[in-house]
Amino acid sequence: MAVPKRRTSRSKRNIRRANHDKVTPVQLIACSNCGEPVVPHRACAACGHYKGREVKASRKTGGEKS
């Protein structure tokens, strides 16, 4: 059975473990209707458009009834 000859230092151990925690930043694109930054494949929160058409009522147009 293989046994380590030397003890792994705290630094080397932490460097090895840190690679599992790397996170990629969120990619944003400009909305084709209003130009606001939007996560790909999601409707725009500002105007409610997705793929060139309105899919949900936006805050600006007053989609809520009171």
Distance bins in CASP14 RR format, pairs under 12 A and 6 or more apart:
PFRMAT RR
TARGET T0000
AUTHOR 0000-0000-0000
RMODE 2
METHOD distances of the structure
MODEL  1
4 12 0 0 0 0 0 1 0 0 0 0 0
4 13 0 0 0 0 0 1 0 0 0 0 0
6 12 0 0 0 0 0 1 0 0 0 0 0
7 13 0 0 0 0 1 0 0 0 0 0 0
8 14 0 0 0 0 1 0 0 0 0 0 0
8 15 0 0 0 0 0 1 0 0 0 0 0
8 16 0 0 0 0 1 0 0 0 0 0 0
8 17 0 0 0 0 0 1 0 0 0 0 0
9 15 0 0 0 0 1 0 0 0 0 0 0
9 16 0 0 0 0 0 1 0 0 0 0 0
10 16 0 0 0 0 0 1 0 0 0 0 0
10 17 0 0 0 0 0 1 0 0 0 0 0
11 17 0 0 0 0 0 1 0 0 0 0 0
11 18 0 0 0 0 0 1 0 0 0 0 0
12 18 0 0 0 0 0 1 0 0 0 0 0
13 19 0 0 0 0 0 1 0 0 0 0 0
14 20 0 0 0 0 0 1 0 0 0 0 0
14 21 0 0 0 0 0 1 0 0 0 0 0
15 21 0 0 0 0 0 1 0 0 0 0 0
15 22 0 0 0 0 0 1 0 0 0 0 0
25 39 0 0 0 0 0 1 0 0 0 0 0
26 37 0 0 0 0 1 0 0 0 0 0 0
26 38 0 0 0 0 0 1 0 0 0 0 0
26 39 1 0 0 1 0 0 0 0 0 0 0
26 40 0 0 0 0 1 0 0 0 0 0 0
26 42 0 0 0 0 0 1 0 0 0 0 0
27 37 0 0 0 0 1 0 0 0 0 0 0
27 38 0 0 0 0 0 1 0 0 0 0 0
27 39 1 0 0 1 0 0 0 0 0 0 0
27 40 1 0 0 1 0 0 0 0 0 0 0
27 41 0 0 0 0 0 1 0 0 0 0 0
27 42 0 0 0 0 0 1 0 0 0 0 0
28 35 0 0 0 0 0 1 0 0 0 0 0
28 36 0 0 0 0 1 0 0 0 0 0 0
28 37 1 0 1 0 0 0 0 0 0 0 0
28 38 1 0 0 1 0 0 0 0 0 0 0
28 39 1 0 0 1 0 0 0 0 0 0 0
28 40 0 0 0 0 1 0 0 0 0 0 0
28 42 0 0 0 0 0 1 0 0 0 0 0
28 44 0 0 0 0 0 1 0 0 0 0 0
28 45 0 0 0 0 0 1 0 0 0 0 0
29 35 0 0 0 0 1 0 0 0 0 0 0
29 36 0 0 0 0 1 0 0 0 0 0 0
29 37 1 0 0 1 0 0 0 0 0 0 0
29 38 1 0 1 0 0 0 0 0 0 0 0
29 39 1 0 0 1 0 0 0 0 0 0 0
29 40 1 0 1 0 0 0 0 0 0 0 0
29 41 0 0 0 0 1 0 0 0 0 0 0
29 42 0 0 0 0 1 0 0 0 0 0 0
29 44 0 0 0 0 0 1 0 0 0 0 0
29 50 0 0 0 0 0 1 0 0 0 0 0
30 36 1 0 0 1 0 0 0 0 0 0 0
30 37 1 0 0 1 0 0 0 0 0 0 0
30 38 1 0 0 1 0 0 0 0 0 0 0
30 39 0 0 0 0 0 1 0 0 0 0 0
30 40 0 0 0 0 0 1 0 0 0 0 0
30 44 0 0 0 0 1 0 0 0 0 0 0
30 46 0 0 0 0 0 1 0 0 0 0 0
30 47 0 0 0 0 0 1 0 0 0 0 0
30 49 0 0 0 0 0 1 0 0 0 0 0
31 37 1 0 0 1 0 0 0 0 0 0 0
31 38 1 0 1 0 0 0 0 0 0 0 0
31 39 0 0 0 0 0 1 0 0 0 0 0
31 40 0 0 0 0 0 1 0 0 0 0 0
31 42 0 0 0 0 0 1 0 0 0 0 0
31 43 0 0 0 0 1 0 0 0 0 0 0
31 44 1 0 1 0 0 0 0 0 0 0 0
31 45 0 0 0 0 1 0 0 0 0 0 0
31 46 1 0 0 1 0 0 0 0 0 0 0
31 47 1 0 0 1 0 0 0 0 0 0 0
31 48 0 0 0 0 1 0 0 0 0 0 0
31 49 1 0 0 1 0 0 0 0 0 0 0
31 50 0 0 0 0 1 0 0 0 0 0 0
31 51 0 0 0 0 0 1 0 0 0 0 0
31 52 0 0 0 0 1 0 0 0 0 0 0
31 54 0 0 0 0 0 1 0 0 0 0 0
31 58 0 0 0 0 0 1 0 0 0 0 0
32 38 0 0 0 0 1 0 0 0 0 0 0
32 40 0 0 0 0 0 1 0 0 0 0 0
32 43 0 0 0 0 0 1 0 0 0 0 0
32 44 0 0 0 0 1 0 0 0 0 0 0
32 47 0 0 0 0 1 0 0 0 0 0 0
32 48 0 0 0 0 0 1 0 0 0 0 0
32 49 1 0 0 1 0 0 0 0 0 0 0
32 50 0 0 0 0 1 0 0 0 0 0 0
32 51 0 0 0 0 1 0 0 0 0 0 0
32 52 1 0 1 0 0 0 0 0 0 0 0
32 53 0 0 0 0 0 1 0 0 0 0 0
32 54 0 0 0 0 0 1 0 0 0 0 0
33 43 0 0 0 0 0 1 0 0 0 0 0
33 44 1 0 0 1 0 0 0 0 0 0 0
33 45 0 0 0 0 0 1 0 0 0 0 0
33 46 0 0 0 0 1 0 0 0 0 0 0
33 47 1 0 1 0 0 0 0 0 0 0 0
33 48 1 0 0 1 0 0 0 0 0 0 0
33 49 1 0 1 0 0 0 0 0 0 0 0
33 50 0 0 0 0 1 0 0 0 0 0 0
33 51 0 0 0 0 0 1 0 0 0 0 0
33 52 1 0 0 1 0 0 0 0 0 0 0
33 53 0 0 0 0 1 0 0 0 0 0 0
33 54 0 0 0 0 1 0 0 0 0 0 0
33 55 0 0 0 0 0 1 0 0 0 0 0
33 58 0 0 0 0 1 0 0 0 0 0 0
33 60 0 0 0 0 0 1 0 0 0 0 0
34 43 0 0 0 0 0 1 0 0 0 0 0
34 44 1 0 0 1 0 0 0 0 0 0 0
34 45 0 0 0 0 0 1 0 0 0 0 0
34 46 1 0 1 0 0 0 0 0 0 0 0
34 47 1 0 1 0 0 0 0 0 0 0 0
34 48 0 0 0 0 1 0 0 0 0 0 0
34 49 1 0 0 1 0 0 0 0 0 0 0
34 52 0 0 0 0 0 1 0 0 0 0 0
34 54 0 0 0 0 0 1 0 0 0 0 0
34 58 0 0 0 0 1 0 0 0 0 0 0
34 59 0 0 0 0 0 1 0 0 0 0 0
34 60 0 0 0 0 1 0 0 0 0 0 0
34 61 0 0 0 0 0 1 0 0 0 0 0
35 44 0 0 0 0 1 0 0 0 0 0 0
35 45 0 0 0 0 0 1 0 0 0 0 0
35 46 0 0 0 0 1 0 0 0 0 0 0
35 47 0 0 0 0 1 0 0 0 0 0 0
35 49 0 0 0 0 1 0 0 0 0 0 0
36 42 0 0 0 0 0 1 0 0 0 0 0
36 43 0 0 0 0 0 1 0 0 0 0 0
36 44 1 0 0 1 0 0 0 0 0 0 0
36 45 1 0 0 1 0 0 0 0 0 0 0
36 46 1 0 1 0 0 0 0 0 0 0 0
36 47 1 0 0 1 0 0 0 0 0 0 0
36 48 0 0 0 0 1 0 0 0 0 0 0
36 49 0 0 0 0 1 0 0 0 0 0 0
36 58 0 0 0 0 0 1 0 0 0 0 0
36 59 0 0 0 0 0 1 0 0 0 0 0
36 60 0 0 0 0 0 1 0 0 0 0 0
37 44 0 0 0 0 1 0 0 0 0 0 0
37 45 0 0 0 0 1 0 0 0 0 0 0
37 46 0 0 0 0 1 0 0 0 0 0 0
38 44 1 0 1 0 0 0 0 0 0 0 0
38 45 1 0 0 1 0 0 0 0 0 0 0
38 46 0 0 0 0 1 0 0 0 0 0 0
38 47 0 0 0 0 1 0 0 0 0 0 0
38 48 0 0 0 0 1 0 0 0 0 0 0
38 49 0 0 0 0 1 0 0 0 0 0 0
38 50 0 0 0 0 1 0 0 0 0 0 0
38 51 0 0 0 0 0 1 0 0 0 0 0
39 45 0 0 0 0 1 0 0 0 0 0 0
39 50 0 0 0 0 0 1 0 0 0 0 0
40 50 0 0 0 0 0 1 0 0 0 0 0
40 51 0 0 0 0 0 1 0 0 0 0 0
41 50 0 0 0 0 1 0 0 0 0 0 0
41 51 0 0 0 0 1 0 0 0 0 0 0
42 48 0 0 0 0 1 0 0 0 0 0 0
42 49 0 0 0 0 0 1 0 0 0 0 0
42 50 1 0 0 1 0 0 0 0 0 0 0
42 51 0 0 0 0 0 1 0 0 0 0 0
42 55 0 0 0 0 0 1 0 0 0 0 0
42 56 0 0 0 0 0 1 0 0 0 0 0
43 49 1 0 0 1 0 0 0 0 0 0 0
43 50 1 0 1 0 0 0 0 0 0 0 0
43 51 0 0 0 0 1 0 0 0 0 0 0
43 52 0 0 0 0 0 1 0 0 0 0 0
43 53 0 0 0 0 1 0 0 0 0 0 0
43 54 0 0 0 0 1 0 0 0 0 0 0
43 55 1 0 1 0 0 0 0 0 0 0 0
43 56 1 0 1 0 0 0 0 0 0 0 0
43 57 0 0 0 0 0 1 0 0 0 0 0
43 58 0 0 0 0 1 0 0 0 0 0 0
44 50 1 0 0 1 0 0 0 0 0 0 0
44 51 0 0 0 0 0 1 0 0 0 0 0
44 52 0 0 0 0 1 0 0 0 0 0 0
44 53 0 0 0 0 0 1 0 0 0 0 0
44 54 0 0 0 0 1 0 0 0 0 0 0
44 55 0 0 0 0 1 0 0 0 0 0 0
44 56 0 0 0 0 1 0 0 0 0 0 0
44 58 1 0 0 1 0 0 0 0 0 0 0
44 59 0 0 0 0 0 1 0 0 0 0 0
44 60 0 0 0 0 0 1 0 0 0 0 0
45 55 0 0 0 0 0 1 0 0 0 0 0
45 56 0 0 0 0 1 0 0 0 0 0 0
45 57 0 0 0 0 0 1 0 0 0 0 0
45 58 0 0 0 0 1 0 0 0 0 0 0
45 59 0 0 0 0 1 0 0 0 0 0 0
45 60 0 0 0 0 0 1 0 0 0 0 0
46 54 0 0 0 0 0 1 0 0 0 0 0
46 56 0 0 0 0 0 1 0 0 0 0 0
46 58 1 0 0 1 0 0 0 0 0 0 0
46 59 1 0 0 1 0 0 0 0 0 0 0
46 60 1 0 0 1 0 0 0 0 0 0 0
46 61 0 0 0 0 0 1 0 0 0 0 0
47 53 0 0 0 0 0 1 0 0 0 0 0
47 54 1 0 0 1 0 0 0 0 0 0 0
47 55 0 0 0 0 0 1 0 0 0 0 0
47 56 0 0 0 0 1 0 0 0 0 0 0
47 57 0 0 0 0 0 1 0 0 0 0 0
47 58 1 0 1 0 0 0 0 0 0 0 0
47 59 0 0 0 0 1 0 0 0 0 0 0
47 60 1 0 0 1 0 0 0 0 0 0 0
47 61 0 0 0 0 1 0 0 0 0 0 0
47 62 0 0 0 0 0 1 0 0 0 0 0
48 54 1 0 1 0 0 0 0 0 0 0 0
48 55 1 0 0 1 0 0 0 0 0 0 0
48 56 1 0 1 0 0 0 0 0 0 0 0
48 57 1 0 0 1 0 0 0 0 0 0 0
48 58 1 0 1 0 0 0 0 0 0 0 0
48 59 0 0 0 0 1 0 0 0 0 0 0
48 60 0 0 0 0 1 0 0 0 0 0 0
48 61 0 0 0 0 1 0 0 0 0 0 0
48 62 0 0 0 0 0 1 0 0 0 0 0
48 63 0 0 0 0 0 1 0 0 0 0 0
49 55 1 0 0 1 0 0 0 0 0 0 0
49 56 0 0 0 0 1 0 0 0 0 0 0
49 57 0 0 0 0 0 1 0 0 0 0 0
49 58 0 0 0 0 1 0 0 0 0 0 0
49 60 0 0 0 0 0 1 0 0 0 0 0
49 61 0 0 0 0 0 1 0 0 0 0 0
50 56 0 0 0 0 1 0 0 0 0 0 0
50 58 0 0 0 0 0 1 0 0 0 0 0
54 60 0 0 0 0 0 1 0 0 0 0 0
54 61 0 0 0 0 1 0 0 0 0 0 0
54 63 0 0 0 0 0 1 0 0 0 0 0
56 62 0 0 0 0 0 1 0 0 0 0 0
56 63 0 0 0 0 1 0 0 0 0 0 0
56 64 0 0 0 0 0 1 0 0 0 0 0
57 63 1 1 0 0 0 0 0 0 0 0 0
57 64 1 0 0 1 0 0 0 0 0 0 0
57 65 0 0 0 0 1 0 0 0 0 0 0
58 64 0 0 0 0 0 1 0 0 0 0 0
END
